[in-house]
Amino acid sequence: MTELTYTRQYYPAELASRVINVIVSIIELLLALRLVLELLGANTGAAFIAWIYNASAGLVAPFAGAFPSISLGGNSEIDFSTVLAMLAYAILGWLVIKLLAFIFAAL
């Protein structure tokens, strides 16, 4: 009886793509949480809410003031800067993955 052995080839572009996807996914999750909490008018006095806002503030900062926020009454609002940040980071992640695939294909 012969024993089958499987080997997996190592592709640097695939590893880089996975790492970038994980990083972009974490950023998108953090921004999505921020968007939902702002939409629901979460109390910023709560520790978790304050942590989410503080952790995502640096990610939203480059886009702050690009579009006005729409108040929905009370503390609820739709922050279009957060939506723009989510789109920008998703596109940036996709571009970096494509660039790395191109670089690794040339090697």
N, CA, C and O atoms as a GROMACS GRO file, in nm:
protein
  428
    1MET      N    1   0.084  -0.118   0.000
    1MET     CA    2   0.000   0.000   0.000
    1MET      C    3   0.089   0.124   0.000
    1MET      O    4   0.183   0.133   0.078
    2THR      N    5   0.059   0.216  -0.086
    2THR     CA    6   0.139   0.339  -0.094
    2THR      C    7   0.076   0.448  -0.010
    2THR      O    8  -0.046   0.459   0.002
    3GLU      N    9   0.161   0.523   0.046
    3GLU     CA   10   0.117   0.633   0.131
    3GLU      C   11   0.120   0.763   0.052
    3GLU      O   12   0.220   0.796  -0.012
    4LEU      N   13   0.010   0.836   0.055
    4LEU     CA   14   0.002   0.962  -0.017
    4LEU      C   15   0.052   1.074   0.073
    4LEU      O   16   0.014   1.086   0.189
    5THR      N   17   0.136   1.154   0.016
    5THR     CA   18   0.186   1.270   0.089
    5THR      C   19   0.150   1.395   0.011
    5THR      O   20   0.173   1.406  -0.110
    6TYR      N   21   0.091   1.488   0.083
    6TYR     CA   22   0.052   1.614   0.020
    6TYR      C   23   0.148   1.723   0.064
    6TYR      O   24   0.180   1.738   0.182
    7THR      N   25   0.192   1.797  -0.031
    7THR     CA   26   0.277   1.912   0.000
    7THR      C   27   0.206   2.037  -0.049
    7THR      O   28   0.137   2.037  -0.151
    8ARG      N   29   0.223   2.140   0.025
    8ARG     CA   30   0.162   2.266  -0.012
    8ARG      C   31   0.274   2.362  -0.050
    8ARG      O   32   0.370   2.380   0.024
    9GLN      N   33   0.258   2.423  -0.165
    9GLN     CA   34   0.358   2.518  -0.207
    9GLN      C   35   0.335   2.651  -0.136
    9GLN      O   36   0.222   2.688  -0.103
   10TYR      N   37   0.442   2.720  -0.113
   10TYR     CA   38   0.438   2.849  -0.046
   10TYR      C   39   0.436   2.959  -0.150
   10TYR      O   40   0.527   2.969  -0.233
   11TYR      N   41   0.333   3.041  -0.146
   11TYR     CA   42   0.320   3.154  -0.236
   11TYR      C   43   0.322   3.283  -0.154
   11TYR      O   44   0.228   3.309  -0.079
   12PRO      N   45   0.426   3.364  -0.168
   12PRO     CA   46   0.434   3.489  -0.089
   12PRO      C   47   0.317   3.583  -0.116
   12PRO      O   48   0.270   3.651  -0.024
   13ALA      N   49   0.269   3.589  -0.238
   13ALA     CA   50   0.158   3.679  -0.270
   13ALA      C   51   0.032   3.637  -0.197
   13ALA      O   52  -0.046   3.722  -0.153
   14GLU      N   53   0.011   3.506  -0.184
   14GLU     CA   54  -0.108   3.457  -0.114
   14GLU      C   55  -0.101   3.490   0.036
   14GLU      O   56  -0.201   3.531   0.095
   15LEU      N   57   0.016   3.473   0.094
   15LEU     CA   58   0.034   3.506   0.236
   15LEU      C   59   0.014   3.656   0.259
   15LEU      O   60  -0.055   3.696   0.353
   16ALA      N   61   0.074   3.738   0.174
   16ALA     CA   62   0.059   3.883   0.188
   16ALA      C   63  -0.086   3.924   0.170
   16ALA      O   64  -0.135   4.011   0.242
   17SER      N   65  -0.154   3.862   0.077
   17SER     CA   66  -0.295   3.891   0.053
   17SER      C   67  -0.379   3.858   0.176
   17SER      O   68  -0.467   3.935   0.214
   18ARG      N   69  -0.352   3.745   0.237
   18ARG     CA   70  -0.428   3.707   0.357
   18ARG      C   71  -0.403   3.801   0.474
   18ARG      O   72  -0.496   3.837   0.546
   19VAL      N   73  -0.278   3.840   0.492
   19VAL     CA   74  -0.244   3.932   0.601
   19VAL      C   75  -0.314   4.067   0.580
   19VAL      O   76  -0.369   4.124   0.674
   20ILE      N   77  -0.310   4.117   0.458
   20ILE     CA   78  -0.375   4.245   0.428
   20ILE      C   79  -0.526   4.234   0.445
   20ILE      O   80  -0.589   4.326   0.496
   21ASN      N   81  -0.583   4.123   0.402
   21ASN     CA   82  -0.727   4.103   0.420
   21ASN      C   83  -0.766   4.102   0.567
   21ASN      O   84  -0.871   4.156   0.604
   22VAL      N   85  -0.685   4.041   0.652
   22VAL     CA   86  -0.714   4.040   0.796
   22VAL      C   87  -0.707   4.181   0.852
   22VAL      O   88  -0.794   4.222   0.929
   23ILE      N   89  -0.605   4.255   0.816
   23ILE     CA   90  -0.588   4.392   0.866
   23ILE      C   91  -0.705   4.481   0.821
   23ILE      O   92  -0.761   4.555   0.901
   24VAL      N   93  -0.740   4.473   0.693
   24VAL     CA   94  -0.850   4.555   0.641
   24VAL      C   95  -0.982   4.512   0.704
   24VAL      O   96  -1.067   4.597   0.732
   25SER      N   97  -1.000   4.383   0.728
   25SER     CA   98  -1.123   4.336   0.792
   25SER      C   99  -1.137   4.388   0.933
   25SER      O  100  -1.247   4.425   0.975
   26ILE      N  101  -1.028   4.393   1.007
   26ILE     CA  102  -1.031   4.447   1.144
   26ILE      C  103  -1.066   4.596   1.140
   26ILE      O  104  -1.147   4.643   1.220
   27ILE      N  105  -1.006   4.669   1.047
   27ILE     CA  106  -1.036   4.812   1.034
   27ILE      C  107  -1.183   4.832   0.996
   27ILE      O  108  -1.250   4.918   1.053
   28GLU      N  109  -1.232   4.754   0.901
   28GLU     CA  110  -1.371   4.766   0.858
   28GLU      C  111  -1.467   4.732   0.972
   28GLU      O  112  -1.570   4.799   0.988
   29LEU      N  113  -1.436   4.630   1.049
   29LEU     CA  114  -1.520   4.592   1.163
   29LEU      C  115  -1.526   4.705   1.265
   29LEU      O  116  -1.633   4.738   1.316
   30LEU      N  117  -1.412   4.763   1.295
   30LEU     CA  118  -1.406   4.874   1.392
   30LEU      C  119  -1.488   4.993   1.342
   30LEU      O  120  -1.561   5.055   1.419
   31LEU      N  121  -1.475   5.026   1.215
   31LEU     CA  122  -1.550   5.138   1.159
   31LEU      C  123  -1.699   5.107   1.150
   31LEU      O  124  -1.782   5.196   1.170
   32ALA      N  125  -1.734   4.983   1.120
   32ALA     CA  126  -1.876   4.945   1.115
   32ALA      C  127  -1.938   4.953   1.254
   32ALA      O  128  -2.052   4.997   1.268
   33LEU      N  129  -1.865   4.910   1.356
   33LEU     CA  130  -1.914   4.924   1.493
   33LEU      C  131  -1.936   5.070   1.528
   33LEU      O  132  -2.037   5.106   1.588
   34ARG      N  133  -1.841   5.153   1.490
   34ARG     CA  134  -1.855   5.297   1.515
   34ARG      C  135  -1.979   5.353   1.447
   34ARG      O  136  -2.054   5.430   1.507
   35LEU      N  137  -2.001   5.314   1.321
   35LEU     CA  138  -2.115   5.363   1.246
   35LEU      C  139  -2.247   5.320   1.310
   35LEU      O  140  -2.339   5.400   1.323
   36VAL      N  141  -2.256   5.194   1.351
   36VAL     CA  142  -2.378   5.144   1.414
   36VAL      C  143  -2.402   5.212   1.548
   36VAL      O  144  -2.515   5.248   1.580
   37LEU      N  145  -2.296   5.229   1.626
   37LEU     CA  146  -2.311   5.294   1.757
   37LEU      C  147  -2.354   5.440   1.742
   37LEU      O  148  -2.435   5.489   1.820
   38GLU      N  149  -2.300   5.508   1.644
   38GLU     CA  150  -2.343   5.646   1.618
   38GLU      C  151  -2.487   5.650   1.571
   38GLU      O  152  -2.563   5.739   1.609
   39LEU      N  153  -2.524   5.555   1.490
   39LEU     CA  154  -2.661   5.548   1.438
   39LEU      C  155  -2.761   5.521   1.551
   39LEU      O  156  -2.872   5.575   1.550
   40LEU      N  157  -2.721   5.439   1.647
   40LEU     CA  158  -2.809   5.408   1.759
   40LEU      C  159  -2.801   5.511   1.871
   40LEU      O  160  -2.879   5.504   1.966
   41GLY      N  161  -2.709   5.606   1.861
   41GLY     CA  162  -2.695   5.710   1.963
   41GLY      C  163  -2.641   5.656   2.093
   41GLY      O  164  -2.690   5.691   2.200
   42ALA      N  165  -2.540   5.569   2.086
   42ALA     CA  166  -2.484   5.506   2.205
   42ALA      C  167  -2.424   5.610   2.300
   42ALA      O  168  -2.373   5.713   2.258
   43ASN      N  169  -2.433   5.580   2.429
   43ASN     CA  170  -2.381   5.668   2.534
   43ASN      C  171  -2.229   5.662   2.536
   43ASN      O  172  -2.172   5.556   2.559
   44THR      N  173  -2.164   5.774   2.512
   44THR     CA  174  -2.018   5.779   2.510
   44THR      C  175  -1.957   5.768   2.648
   44THR      O  176  -1.835   5.756   2.662
   45GLY      N  177  -2.040   5.772   2.750
   45GLY     CA  178  -1.991   5.754   2.887
   45GLY      C  179  -1.959   5.610   2.920
   45GLY      O  180  -1.886   5.583   3.015
   46ALA      N  181  -2.014   5.516   2.842
   46ALA     CA  182  -1.985   5.374   2.864
   46ALA      C  183  -1.844   5.345   2.816
   46ALA      O  184  -1.800   5.396   2.713
   47ALA      N  185  -1.773   5.262   2.890
   47ALA     CA  186  -1.632   5.235   2.862
   47ALA      C  187  -1.611   5.172   2.724
   47ALA      O  188  -1.521   5.213   2.651
   48PHE      N  189  -1.694   5.075   2.688
   48PHE     CA  190  -1.676   5.008   2.560
   48PHE      C  191  -1.702   5.103   2.444
   48PHE      O  192  -1.628   5.104   2.345
   49ILE      N  193  -1.805   5.183   2.456
   49ILE     CA  194  -1.839   5.279   2.350
   49ILE      C  195  -1.727   5.381   2.334
   49ILE      O  196  -1.687   5.414   2.222
   50ALA      N  197  -1.677   5.430   2.445
   50ALA     CA  198  -1.566   5.527   2.441
   50ALA      C  199  -1.442   5.464   2.379
   50ALA      O  200  -1.370   5.529   2.304
   51TRP      N  201  -1.417   5.336   2.410
   51TRP     CA  202  -1.301   5.267   2.353
   51TRP      C  203  -1.315   5.253   2.201
   51TRP      O  204  -1.219   5.277   2.128
   52ILE      N  205  -1.434   5.216   2.153
   52ILE     CA  206  -1.456   5.202   2.009
   52ILE      C  207  -1.436   5.338   1.940
   52ILE      O  208  -1.371   5.345   1.836
   53TYR      N  209  -1.491   5.444   1.999
   53TYR     CA  210  -1.475   5.576   1.938
   53TYR      C  211  -1.328   5.620   1.938
   53TYR      O  212  -1.280   5.676   1.840
   54ASN      N  213  -1.257   5.596   2.048
   54ASN     CA  214  -1.116   5.635   2.054
   54ASN      C  215  -1.030   5.552   1.960
   54ASN      O  216  -0.938   5.605   1.897
   55ALA      N  217  -1.058   5.422   1.950
   55ALA     CA  218  -0.979   5.335   1.864
   55ALA      C  219  -1.000   5.368   1.716
   55ALA      O  220  -0.908   5.354   1.636
   56SER      N  221  -1.120   5.412   1.682
   56SER     CA  222  -1.148   5.440   1.541
   56SER      C  223  -1.131   5.588   1.504
   56SER      O  224  -1.142   5.624   1.387
   57ALA      N  225  -1.105   5.672   1.601
   57ALA     CA  226  -1.092   5.816   1.574
   57ALA      C  227  -0.978   5.846   1.477
   57ALA      O  228  -0.992   5.929   1.388
   58GLY      N  229  -0.867   5.778   1.495
   58GLY     CA  230  -0.753   5.798   1.406
   58GLY      C  231  -0.778   5.751   1.264
   58GLY      O  232  -0.721   5.804   1.169
   59LEU      N  233  -0.864   5.651   1.251
   59LEU     CA  234  -0.897   5.599   1.118
   59LEU      C  235  -0.992   5.691   1.043
   59LEU      O  236  -0.988   5.701   0.921
   60VAL      N  237  -1.079   5.759   1.117
   60VAL     CA  238  -1.178   5.849   1.056
   60VAL      C  239  -1.121   5.989   1.039
   60VAL      O  240  -1.172   6.066   0.957
   61ALA      N  241  -1.018   6.023   1.114
   61ALA     CA  242  -0.964   6.160   1.115
   61ALA      C  243  -0.929   6.215   0.976
   61ALA      O  244  -0.959   6.332   0.949
   62PRO      N  245  -0.867   6.137   0.886
   62PRO     CA  246  -0.836   6.195   0.754
   62PRO      C  247  -0.959   6.234   0.673
   62PRO      O  248  -0.950   6.313   0.579
   63PHE      N  249  -1.074   6.178   0.709
   63PHE     CA  250  -1.196   6.203   0.634
   63PHE      C  251  -1.294   6.295   0.708
   63PHE      O  252  -1.402   6.325   0.658
   64ALA      N  253  -1.255   6.340   0.826
   64ALA     CA  254  -1.343   6.424   0.909
   64ALA      C  255  -1.375   6.553   0.836
   64ALA      O  256  -1.286   6.620   0.783
   65GLY      N  257  -1.501   6.587   0.835
   65GLY     CA  258  -1.544   6.711   0.773
   65GLY      C  259  -1.564   6.703   0.623
   65GLY      O  260  -1.601   6.803   0.561
   66ALA      N  261  -1.540   6.588   0.563
   66ALA     CA  262  -1.559   6.575   0.418
   66ALA      C  263  -1.707   6.590   0.382
   66ALA      O  264  -1.742   6.653   0.282
   67PHE      N  265  -1.792   6.533   0.465
   67PHE     CA  266  -1.936   6.542   0.447
   67PHE      C  267  -2.000   6.575   0.581
   67PHE      O  268  -1.948   6.536   0.685
   68PRO      N  269  -2.109   6.646   0.580
   68PRO     CA  270  -2.176   6.675   0.708
   68PRO      C  271  -2.246   6.550   0.762
   68PRO      O  272  -2.289   6.463   0.687
   69SER      N  273  -2.257   6.544   0.894
   69SER     CA  274  -2.333   6.437   0.958
   69SER      C  275  -2.480   6.475   0.958
   69SER      O  276  -2.515   6.593   0.968
   70ILE      N  277  -2.565   6.374   0.947
   70ILE     CA  278  -2.709   6.398   0.951
   70ILE      C  279  -2.761   6.352   1.085
   70ILE      O  280  -2.749   6.235   1.120
   71SER      N  281  -2.820   6.445   1.161
   71SER     CA  282  -2.876   6.412   1.291
   71SER      C  283  -3.013   6.350   1.273
   71SER      O  284  -3.096   6.400   1.196
   72LEU      N  285  -3.036   6.240   1.343
   72LEU     CA  286  -3.165   6.170   1.334
   72LEU      C  287  -3.250   6.194   1.458
   72LEU      O  288  -3.352   6.128   1.476
   73GLY      N  289  -3.210   6.286   1.541
   73GLY     CA  290  -3.282   6.315   1.665
   73GLY      C  291  -3.214   6.249   1.783
   73GLY      O  292  -3.162   6.138   1.773
   74GLY      N  293  -3.213   6.318   1.893
   74GLY     CA  294  -3.142   6.266   2.010
   74GLY      C  295  -2.993   6.264   1.984
   74GLY      O  296  -2.937   6.360   1.932
   75ASN      N  297  -2.930   6.155   2.020
   75ASN     CA  298  -2.785   6.141   1.995
   75ASN      C  299  -2.756   6.067   1.866
   75ASN      O  300  -2.640   6.052   1.829
   76SER      N  301  -2.859   6.021   1.797
   76SER     CA  302  -2.840   5.942   1.675
   76SER      C  303  -2.798   6.032   1.559
   76SER      O  304  -2.850   6.142   1.541
   77GLU      N  305  -2.703   5.981   1.480
   77GLU     CA  306  -2.660   6.052   1.361
   77GLU      C  307  -2.599   5.955   1.262
   77GLU      O  308  -2.554   5.846   1.297
   78ILE      N  309  -2.600   5.997   1.138
   78ILE     CA  310  -2.531   5.923   1.033
   78ILE      C  311  -2.407   6.003   0.998
   78ILE      O  312  -2.417   6.116   0.948
   79ASP      N  313  -2.291   5.945   1.024
   79ASP     CA  314  -2.164   6.013   0.997
   79ASP      C  315  -2.110   5.963   0.864
   79ASP      O  316  -2.057   5.852   0.856
   80PHE      N  317  -2.122   6.044   0.762
   80PHE     CA  318  -2.077   6.004   0.629
   80PHE      C  319  -1.924   5.999   0.618
   80PHE      O  320  -1.871   5.938   0.525
   81SER      N  321  -1.854   6.062   0.711
   81SER     CA  322  -1.708   6.051   0.714
   81SER      C  323  -1.667   5.907   0.744
   81SER      O  324  -1.568   5.858   0.689
   82THR      N  325  -1.741   5.841   0.832
   82THR     CA  326  -1.713   5.702   0.863
   82THR      C  327  -1.741   5.612   0.743
   82THR      O  328  -1.665   5.520   0.716
   83VAL      N  329  -1.849   5.640   0.672
   83VAL     CA  330  -1.882   5.563   0.551
   83VAL      C  331  -1.773   5.583   0.446
   83VAL      O  332  -1.730   5.487   0.382
   84LEU      N  333  -1.730   5.706   0.428
   84LEU     CA  334  -1.622   5.735   0.333
   84LEU      C  335  -1.494   5.664   0.374
   84LEU      O  336  -1.424   5.610   0.288
   85ALA      N  337  -1.462   5.662   0.503
   85ALA     CA  338  -1.342   5.593   0.551
   85ALA      C  339  -1.351   5.444   0.521
   85ALA      O  340  -1.252   5.383   0.480
   86MET      N  341  -1.468   5.384   0.542
   86MET     CA  342  -1.485   5.242   0.513
   86MET      C  343  -1.462   5.212   0.366
   86MET      O  344  -1.394   5.115   0.332
   87LEU      N  345  -1.516   5.295   0.280
   87LEU     CA  346  -1.495   5.276   0.136
   87LEU      C  347  -1.348   5.294   0.098
   87LEU      O  348  -1.292   5.216   0.020
   88ALA      N  349  -1.286   5.396   0.153
   88ALA     CA  350  -1.147   5.426   0.120
   88ALA      C  351  -1.053   5.314   0.165
   88ALA      O  352  -0.964   5.274   0.089
   89TYR      N  353  -1.072   5.262   0.286
   89TYR     CA  354  -0.984   5.155   0.334
   89TYR      C  355  -1.007   5.025   0.258
   89TYR      O  356  -0.912   4.949   0.237
   90ALA      N  357  -1.130   4.998   0.217
   90ALA     CA  358  -1.157   4.878   0.138
   90ALA      C  359  -1.089   4.888   0.001
   90ALA      O  360  -1.028   4.792  -0.046
   91ILE      N  361  -1.100   5.003  -0.062
   91ILE     CA  362  -1.036   5.023  -0.192
   91ILE      C  363  -0.884   5.021  -0.179
   91ILE      O  364  -0.816   4.962  -0.262
   92LEU      N  365  -0.832   5.085  -0.076
   92LEU     CA  366  -0.687   5.086  -0.054
   92LEU      C  367  -0.634   4.944  -0.031
   92LEU      O  368  -0.530   4.908  -0.086
   93GLY      N  369  -0.704   4.865   0.049
   93GLY     CA  370  -0.663   4.727   0.072
   93GLY      C  371  -0.663   4.647  -0.056
   93GLY      O  372  -0.570   4.570  -0.082
   94TRP      N  373  -0.767   4.664  -0.138
   94TRP     CA  374  -0.776   4.594  -0.266
   94TRP      C  375  -0.660   4.634  -0.358
   94TRP      O  376  -0.599   4.548  -0.422
   95LEU      N  377  -0.629   4.764  -0.363
   95LEU     CA  378  -0.519   4.811  -0.447
   95LEU      C  379  -0.384   4.756  -0.401
   95LEU      O  380  -0.301   4.720  -0.484
   96VAL      N  381  -0.362   4.750  -0.271
   96VAL     CA  382  -0.236   4.697  -0.219
   96VAL      C  383  -0.223   4.549  -0.253
   96VAL      O  384  -0.115   4.503  -0.290
   97ILE      N  385  -0.332   4.474  -0.241
   97ILE     CA  386  -0.328   4.331  -0.276
   97ILE      C  387  -0.296   4.314  -0.424
   97ILE      O  388  -0.215   4.228  -0.460
   98LYS      N  389  -0.358   4.392  -0.509
   98LYS     CA  390  -0.332   4.383  -0.653
   98LYS      C  391  -0.188   4.424  -0.685
   98LYS      O  392  -0.125   4.362  -0.771
   99LEU      N  393  -0.138   4.525  -0.618
   99LEU     CA  394   0.000   4.568  -0.639
   99LEU      C  395   0.099   4.459  -0.597
   99LEU      O  396   0.195   4.431  -0.669
  100LEU      N  397   0.075   4.398  -0.483
  100LEU     CA  398   0.165   4.292  -0.437
  100LEU      C  399   0.157   4.169  -0.528
  100LEU      O  400   0.258   4.104  -0.552
  101ALA      N  401   0.039   4.137  -0.578
  101ALA     CA  402   0.025   4.025  -0.672
  101ALA      C  403   0.105   4.054  -0.799
  101ALA      O  404   0.169   3.965  -0.855
  102PHE      N  405   0.101   4.179  -0.844
  102PHE     CA  406   0.177   4.217  -0.962
  102PHE      C  407   0.327   4.208  -0.936
  102PHE      O  408   0.403   4.160  -1.021
  103ILE      N  409   0.370   4.255  -0.820
  103ILE     CA  410   0.514   4.252  -0.786
  103ILE      C  411   0.562   4.108  -0.774
  103ILE      O  412   0.667   4.073  -0.827
  104PHE      N  413   0.486   4.025  -0.704
  104PHE     CA  414   0.529   3.886  -0.686
  104PHE      C  415   0.522   3.807  -0.815
  104PHE      O  416   0.599   3.713  -0.833
  105ALA      N  417   0.433   3.842  -0.906
  105ALA     CA  418   0.425   3.774  -1.035
  105ALA      C  419   0.545   3.807  -1.122
  105ALA      O  420   0.586   3.726  -1.205
  106ALA      N  421   0.603   3.924  -1.103
  106ALA     CA  422   0.719   3.966  -1.182
  106ALA      C  423   0.847   3.900  -1.134
  106ALA      O  424   0.947   3.900  -1.206
  107LEU      N  425   0.846   3.844  -1.014
  107LEU     CA  426   0.968   3.782  -0.960
  107LEU      C  427   0.991   3.646  -1.016
  107LEU      O  428   1.090   3.581  -0.981
   0.00000   0.00000   0.00000
